[in-house]
Amino acid sequence: MTGPRSASDPDAIAEAVLPLDGPYHPDQLARAADVITALARRLAHATLPHNTAAALPTPAALDAVLKYLEPGMTSLPQALRQLAGHLRRGADDQSLRADEDTDPRLTAPAVALLAAEHLAAAAGHGSELARALDQAHNCTARLYADRRRPAP
């Protein structure tokens, strides 16, 4: 058993947004995705060239970012595959409808299955992203800054 978590603990923050063991509500899932988007935007801003001197002063700092990004990118494809599966299973729901602006040749089940295909493709790209992040982390873990002498 672990002790109480601090308010800055990533798991405590995530638990406040979306409890790991549920119960789950559609608004919580949307909020969790929104928080991921907000954090990705902030990470992109923090890694702009004019911010990196302070944000990433050493190779170890960059390595720490990759160390924590890779597991998240491994989980994201799983979530996308599961969302695709939900759409595939729901395609048979007789109450499923598509809005009137949809191509009339595409039935609601066809639109759901098409969305599932796109999610499955995104999951595949996400898996490639996770593998590339893991490989980059394996490289950056070997780097360090030796301030005593300049690089050859």
RASUL-V296442 format. One line per field, one symbol per residue. phi: phi as a letter, one per 40 degrees, with the letter a starting at -180 (. if undefined). Layout:
phi=???
This chain:
phi=.ccccccccdcccccccaddcgcbbdcccccccccdccccccccccbcdcbcdccbcbdcccccccdccdccccccdcccccccccccccccccccbbccccdccccdcccccccccccccccccccccccccccccdcccccabbccaccc
